[in-house]
Amino acid sequence: MNDKQIYAALEISDHEVRMIVGEFFNTRFNIIKVERIPCSGVSLGRVTNPAAVVESIRTACDDAHRMIGAKIEKVILGLPSYNMKRYSLKSTVAIEGIDGVITVEDIRSAMRQAEQMNIGKGLALIQTVCVKYTVNGISSRRIPIGERANELIVDVDLICADRTMSFALVNCVEQAGLQVMDLFIDVFAVAKEAALFEQAVDQNVIVLKMERDHTTLGLIARGRLNSSVISDLGVGAIAETVIDRYGLNSTDACELVKYSAKLDRTSYSDNPVYIWQEGGDARKITERELCECIQPKVQEWISAIENLCTPILQAGKTAVIITGEGGEMQGLNVLLQRTLRCEVKNYIPETLGGRNAGLTACLGLFYAYNDRQPITGYTDNSLDMETFIKSVSYRENRANGNPEDTLTKKLKGILFDAKK
């Protein structure tokens, strides 16, 4: 049990709170619990209803607590990329000491030096990322602890986001009784989960994180997060046409758009994809009706993304991935690929228990946090580990069973009592 590292990752999106409890054990990652609680307290980079956000976070924690048997105390928090900005600079640190060996403290010193930069009052520093290290004239992405040198040069990225929004979300988490272990913006977490930093060494990679009321476009180039912008079109805007025409609720309309519309087909069937009762009459929506209904909004979304992507595509080889809720939509990547004329894929995580595109950023928070541990030295868990271990041990004992308390023993007792 001592080898386990158990964390809780929390993402507050525009329509739900997502929480994943997972463990790293012998370098392997396993999901313990996934919670997705509806929440309408966040919209386009603003916390519109803090009380609703706090209540949804508490509900997610309570549900997870009941299943796990231990209270969640700390979380890794994912923040929207609203007003995201990156500052890049170099930090030079003289290596002191008789042996001239680089230590983790030298790297931390380089990070602290970079953090002295004035980023302005409207932004909050979310993460300090060491992108590249130069030792004795040789540059590498590998952490050079233990190497000998007179000085260490570190290429550092300061990842910033909107100050008001960031503070509001952190405050909601604290109001729910949790501590924040670390912060990452959602596009950075997506890149960690999908290993996009490695893919973006010799090409540009565009991340389209498509949620209900917006789509975040993040650009990853030369192995680092470059920039992001937000479009106010998302899955919800496409689903609105279904809501207006058929009167469905938002949740059902979004599910239809994601899982019943085969957008890349040239012809559609008249088979029903949704049936419901209204005023005593049975109503239905066919595949053809659904796709024809949402087609104009889908094309509007594609046109908006094309306008944002065109300058990037002109700069060189580019790949595009669609994730977030929109990553579940079928055929959207094919339509976008025809327009952009570059590779476009949907990204759905492969981790057992988390195979949903909406969970991509939340899963990425685990890898982002774990990759920083050699530098930060953080060893905290998200749970009360003593309580968790007792809970697991109790379940194991019950599963193994007491020889004196087996079903066969109980049946014998009942039979013998009956004879008496």
C-alpha positions in Angstrom: 0.0 0.0 0.0 2.9 2.4 0.7 3.8 2.3 -3.0 0.4 3.6 -4.0 -0.1 7.3 -5.0 -3.8 8.1 -5.0 -5.0 11.5 -6.4 -8.3 13.1 -7.2 -8.5 15.3 -10.3 -11.2 17.9 -10.6 -12.4 19.8 -13.7 -15.2 22.3 -13.6 -16.6 22.5 -17.1 -19.5 24.7 -18.5 -22.2 22.1 -17.7 -20.8 19.6 -15.2 -18.2 18.9 -12.5 -15.9 16.0 -13.4 -13.9 14.2 -10.7 -11.7 11.2 -11.2 -10.0 9.3 -8.3 -7.1 7.3 -9.6 -3.9 5.6 -8.4 -0.3 5.3 -9.7 1.0 1.9 -8.6 4.3 0.5 -9.9 4.2 3.2 -12.7 0.8 1.9 -13.8 -2.3 4.2 -13.6 -5.7 2.9 -12.6 -9.0 4.6 -12.2 -10.8 4.0 -8.9 -13.9 6.2 -9.3 -15.4 8.6 -11.9 -18.0 11.2 -10.9 -19.8 13.6 -13.4 -22.2 15.9 -11.6 -24.4 18.4 -13.6 -23.6 22.0 -12.8 -24.7 25.2 -14.5 -22.6 27.6 -12.5 -19.8 28.3 -15.1 -20.2 29.9 -18.5 -17.5 31.2 -20.9 -14.8 31.8 -18.4 -17.1 33.3 -15.7 -18.4 31.7 -12.5 -22.0 32.7 -12.7 -23.3 30.8 -9.7 -20.6 29.9 -7.1 -23.1 28.2 -4.7 -24.1 25.8 -7.5 -20.4 25.0 -8.2 -19.7 24.4 -4.6 -22.7 22.1 -4.2 -21.8 20.0 -7.2 -18.2 19.6 -6.0 -19.5 18.5 -2.6 -21.8 16.0 -4.2 -19.0 14.5 -6.3 -16.8 14.2 -3.2 -19.6 12.6 -1.1 -20.4 10.1 -3.8 -16.8 9.2 -4.2 -16.4 8.9 -0.4 -19.2 6.4 -0.1 -17.7 4.2 -2.7 -14.0 4.5 -1.7 -14.5 4.6 2.0 -12.2 7.5 2.6 -12.7 11.2 2.5 -11.3 13.2 -0.4 -9.2 16.1 1.1 -7.1 17.5 -1.8 -7.5 17.8 -5.6 -5.5 18.6 -8.7 -7.6 21.3 -10.3 -8.0 21.9 -14.0 -8.9 25.4 -15.1 -10.4 26.7 -18.4 -8.0 28.2 -20.9 -9.9 31.5 -20.8 -7.5 34.4 -21.6 -4.6 32.0 -21.5 -1.2 33.5 -22.2 2.3 32.1 -22.3 5.5 34.0 -21.4 8.7 32.3 -22.5 12.1 33.2 -21.0 15.5 31.8 -20.1 16.8 31.4 -16.5 20.5 31.1 -15.9 21.7 29.6 -12.6 25.3 29.3 -11.5 26.1 25.9 -10.1 27.7 26.3 -6.7 29.5 23.7 -4.6 32.9 22.0 -4.9 31.7 19.1 -7.1 29.7 21.3 -9.5 26.8 18.8 -9.7 23.3 20.0 -10.8 20.7 19.4 -8.1 16.9 19.7 -8.1 17.4 22.9 -6.0 19.2 24.5 -9.0 16.2 23.8 -11.2 13.8 25.2 -8.6 16.0 28.3 -8.4 15.7 28.8 -12.1 11.9 28.5 -11.8 11.8 31.0 -9.0 13.9 33.4 -11.1 11.4 33.2 -14.0 8.4 33.7 -11.7 9.7 37.1 -10.8 8.4 38.4 -14.2 5.6 40.9 -14.0 2.6 39.2 -15.8 0.1 42.0 -15.1 -2.8 42.3 -12.8 -5.3 40.6 -15.1 -3.5 37.3 -15.2 -2.8 34.6 -12.6 0.3 32.3 -12.9 -1.1 28.8 -13.2 2.0 26.8 -14.0 5.8 27.2 -14.4 7.0 24.7 -17.0 10.6 23.8 -17.6 10.7 23.1 -21.4 14.4 22.6 -22.1 17.7 22.4 -20.2 21.1 23.5 -21.6 24.2 22.1 -19.9 27.7 22.6 -21.3 26.2 23.8 -24.6 24.0 20.8 -25.1 20.2 21.2 -24.9 17.8 18.5 -23.9 14.3 18.1 -22.5 15.6 15.6 -19.9 16.1 16.8 -16.3 19.9 17.1 -15.9 20.1 16.3 -12.2 23.5 14.8 -11.3 25.4 16.3 -14.3 28.4 18.5 -13.8 28.5 22.1 -15.1 29.4 25.6 -14.2 25.9 26.9 -15.1 22.5 25.7 -16.0 20.2 27.4 -18.6 16.5 26.6 -18.4 13.9 27.5 -21.0 10.9 28.3 -18.9 7.3 28.9 -19.9 5.0 30.8 -17.6 1.4 29.6 -18.3 -1.1 32.2 -17.2 -4.9 32.4 -17.2 -7.6 34.9 -16.4 -7.1 36.0 -12.8 -10.7 36.6 -11.8 -11.9 33.3 -13.2 -9.0 31.3 -11.7 -9.4 32.8 -8.2 -13.2 32.2 -8.3 -12.8 28.5 -9.2 -10.1 28.0 -6.6 -12.4 29.7 -4.0 -15.3 27.3 -4.9 -13.0 24.3 -4.4 -11.9 25.6 -1.0 -15.5 26.5 0.0 -16.3 22.8 -0.7 -13.8 21.9 1.9 -10.9 20.8 -0.3 -7.3 21.9 -0.7 -5.8 22.5 -4.2 -2.6 20.4 -4.6 -1.7 21.9 -8.0 -3.3 23.8 -11.0 -3.1 23.2 -14.7 -5.1 24.7 -17.6 -7.3 22.2 -19.5 -5.5 22.3 -22.9 -2.2 21.6 -21.2 -3.8 18.6 -19.4 -5.2 17.4 -22.7 -1.8 17.5 -24.3 -0.3 15.4 -21.4 -3.1 12.7 -21.7 -2.8 12.5 -25.5 1.1 12.8 -25.6 0.8 15.8 -27.9 4.0 17.6 -26.7 6.0 14.7 -28.2 4.0 14.7 -31.4 4.4 18.5 -31.8 8.2 18.5 -32.0 8.3 18.5 -35.9 4.7 19.7 -36.6 2.0 21.9 -35.2 -0.9 20.2 -33.3 -4.2 21.9 -32.9 -6.4 20.8 -29.9 -10.1 21.4 -30.3 -11.6 20.9 -26.8 -15.3 21.1 -27.7 -17.7 21.5 -24.7 -21.4 22.6 -24.4 -21.1 26.3 -24.8 -17.7 26.8 -26.3 -14.8 25.3 -28.1 -11.2 25.9 -27.0 -8.5 25.9 -29.7 -5.1 25.3 -28.3 -1.9 25.4 -30.4 1.0 23.2 -29.5 4.2 23.8 -31.5 7.8 22.8 -31.0 6.9 20.7 -28.0 5.3 23.4 -26.0 1.9 25.0 -25.5 1.9 28.2 -27.6 -1.5 29.8 -27.3 -5.3 29.3 -27.1 -8.5 31.0 -28.2 -12.1 30.3 -27.4 -15.0 30.2 -29.8 -18.5 30.5 -28.3 -19.8 27.6 -30.5 -20.0 24.1 -29.0 -22.0 20.9 -28.7 -24.8 22.9 -27.1 -25.1 25.3 -30.0 -25.6 22.4 -32.4 -28.1 20.7 -30.1 -30.1 23.9 -29.8 -31.6 23.3 -33.2 -33.0 20.0 -32.0 -34.3 21.6 -28.8 -36.1 24.4 -30.8 -37.6 22.0 -33.4 -38.6 19.1 -31.2 -38.8 20.5 -27.7 -36.3 18.1 -26.1 -34.3 19.0 -23.0 -30.7 20.0 -23.3 -29.2 16.8 -22.0 -31.2 14.5 -24.4 -30.5 16.8 -27.3 -26.8 16.7 -26.7 -26.8 13.0 -26.3 -28.6 12.6 -29.7 -26.1 14.9 -31.4 -23.1 13.0 -30.0 -24.2 9.4 -30.5 -27.0 9.3 -33.1 -25.9 11.7 -35.8 -23.5 10.1 -38.4 -22.3 13.4 -39.8 -20.0 12.1 -42.5 -22.6 10.1 -44.4 -23.9 11.2 -47.8 -27.3 9.6 -47.3 -29.3 8.9 -44.2 -31.8 6.2 -43.2 -35.4 6.8 -42.0 -34.8 4.6 -39.0 -35.9 6.3 -35.7 -33.1 7.4 -33.4 -35.3 8.8 -30.6 -38.9 8.0 -29.6 -40.9 9.7 -26.9 -44.5 10.3 -25.7 -46.1 13.7 -25.9 -49.7 14.5 -25.2 -50.7 10.9 -25.5 -49.1 10.6 -28.9 -45.9 8.8 -29.8 -43.3 11.0 -31.5 -40.0 10.1 -33.2 -36.9 11.6 -34.8 -35.3 9.7 -37.6 -31.6 9.7 -38.5 -32.4 11.8 -41.6 -34.4 14.4 -39.7 -31.7 14.7 -37.0 -28.8 15.2 -39.4 -30.7 17.6 -41.6 -31.8 19.6 -38.5 -28.3 20.1 -37.2 -26.4 20.4 -40.5 -26.5 24.2 -40.7 -25.1 24.6 -37.1 -22.4 21.9 -37.8 -21.3 23.8 -40.9 -21.3 27.1 -38.9 -19.0 25.5 -36.3 -16.7 24.1 -39.1 -16.5 27.6 -40.7 -15.6 29.2 -37.4 -12.8 26.6 -36.8 -11.6 27.0 -40.3 -11.1 30.8 -39.8 -9.2 30.2 -36.6 -7.0 27.4 -38.1 -6.1 28.9 -41.5 -3.1 31.0 -40.3 -1.7 27.9 -38.5 -2.2 25.6 -41.5 -0.4 28.0 -43.7 2.6 28.0 -41.4 3.5 24.3 -42.0 2.5 20.7 -41.4 -0.4 20.5 -38.9 -2.5 17.8 -37.2 -5.8 18.4 -35.5 -7.5 16.5 -32.7 -11.1 16.9 -31.4 -11.7 16.1 -27.8 -14.0 17.1 -24.9 -17.6 16.3 -25.4 -17.3 17.0 -29.1 -14.8 14.2 -29.4 -17.8 11.8 -29.0 -19.5 13.2 -32.1 -19.4 10.7 -35.0 -18.1 11.9 -38.4 -17.3 15.5 -37.3 -13.6 14.9 -37.7 -14.2 13.7 -41.3 -16.1 16.8 -42.2 -13.5 19.0 -40.7 -10.7 17.1 -42.4 -12.4 17.8 -45.8 -12.4 21.5 -45.1 -9.0 21.9 -43.5 -7.3 19.3 -45.7 -5.1 18.0 -43.0 -5.3 15.1 -40.6 -8.1 15.4 -38.1 -8.8 12.8 -35.4 -11.2 12.3 -32.5 -9.3 11.6 -29.3 -10.9 9.3 -26.8 -8.8 8.1 -23.8 -8.0 4.4 -23.6 -7.7 4.1 -19.8 -10.2 1.5 -18.5 -13.0 3.3 -16.8 -12.3 6.6 -18.5 -13.0 5.9 -22.1 -14.9 9.1 -22.9 -13.6 12.1 -24.7 -15.2 14.4 -22.1 -12.7 13.0 -19.5 -9.5 13.7 -21.5 -8.5 16.9 -19.6 -9.4 15.4 -16.2 -7.2 12.4 -16.9 -4.4 14.5 -18.2 -4.2 16.3 -14.8 -2.8 13.1 -13.3 0.1 12.9 -15.8 0.8 16.6 -15.6 1.0 16.4 -11.8 3.1 13.2 -11.8 5.6 14.5 -14.4 6.3 17.5 -12.1 7.1 15.4 -9.0 10.8 15.0 -9.7 11.1 18.8 -9.5 8.5 19.7 -6.9 9.1 16.8 -4.6 5.4 16.7 -3.7 4.4 13.4 -2.0 0.9 14.2 -0.8 -2.1 12.0 -1.6 -5.6 13.2 -2.1 -7.1 10.9 0.5 -6.7 10.0 4.1 -4.6 7.0 3.3 -4.9 5.4 6.7 -8.7 5.4 6.4 -8.5 4.1 2.9 -6.2 1.3 3.8 -8.5 0.2 6.6 -11.5 0.4 4.3 -9.7 -1.8 1.7 -8.5 -4.2 4.3 -12.0 -4.6 5.7 -13.4 -5.3 2.3 -10.7 -7.9 1.6 -11.4 -9.7 4.9 -15.1 -9.8 4.1 -14.4 -11.1 0.6 -12.1 -13.8 1.9 -14.7 -14.8 4.5 -14.3 -16.2 8.0 -14.2 -20.0 8.0 -16.7 -19.9 10.9 -19.0 -17.5 9.0 -19.4 -19.1 5.6 -22.7 -19.7 3.9 -22.3 -23.5 4.3 -21.8 -23.1 8.1 -24.9 -20.9 8.4 -27.0 -23.4 6.5 -25.8 -26.2 8.7 -26.8 -24.2 11.7 -30.2 -23.6 10.4 -30.7 -27.3 9.6 -29.5 -28.5 13.0 -31.7 -25.9 14.7 -34.7 -27.1 12.7 -34.1 -30.8 13.7 -33.9 -29.8 17.4 
